[in-house]
Amino acid sequence: MEKGIAAVVRQQFELPDVDIRTYSPLTLAYIGDCIFELVIRTVVIGTGNARPDSLNRRASRIAKAHTQAVIIEYLEGMLTAEEADIYRRGRNAHSRTMAKNATVADYRKATGLEALAGYLYLTNRFERLLELINTAVSGLKLEI
């Protein structure tokens, strides 16, 4: 099996192997937020060159809490038991912060999605993450 990005980073920086199951859901969401955004930004720029403000507006429509909540609601029935457990742990984690312009319910669902994204990334299942995001974007007909 080919190494994932996270494994290559750990190797290059000589980071010790860590049991990902020991990470808190908010730690998973912390890295998952970035990974989700990276995927969406990559798709956005893949549609063609544009001004950065236009690119940012397009990416932000997908990466905001409300849209992430819609995405995870769409995907929930497609998750494995393990993935559903990670999502639930992330959704139920109590954060001290709150996204502006988001309901508490949307913010928690988005945090759950980000925790799942972080988990899949850190366990070298990036292709599964891409599959889920692509399924949601296509199924929900989200404009990127």
VENQUI-V975788 format. One record per backbone hydrogen bond with DSSP energy under -1.0 kcal/mol. CO is the residue of the C=O (numbers start at 0). NH is the residue of the N-H. If there is no record, write none. Layout:
co;nh
CO;NH
CO;NH
//
This chain:
co;nh
3;7
4;8
5;9
6;10
7;11
8;12
9;14
10;13
18;21
19;22
23;27
24;28
25;29
26;30
27;31
28;32
30;34
31;35
32;36
33;37
34;38
35;39
36;40
37;41
38;42
39;43
40;44
41;45
43;46
44;47
50;54
51;55
52;56
53;57
54;58
55;59
56;60
58;62
63;67
64;68
65;69
66;70
67;71
68;72
69;73
70;74
71;75
74;77
75;78
79;83
80;84
81;85
82;86
83;87
84;88
85;89
86;90
87;91
102;106
103;107
104;108
105;109
106;110
107;111
108;112
109;113
110;114
111;115
112;116
113;117
114;118
115;119
116;120
117;121
118;122
119;124
120;123
124;128
125;129
126;130
127;131
128;132
129;133
130;134
131;135
132;136
133;137
134;138
135;139
136;141
//
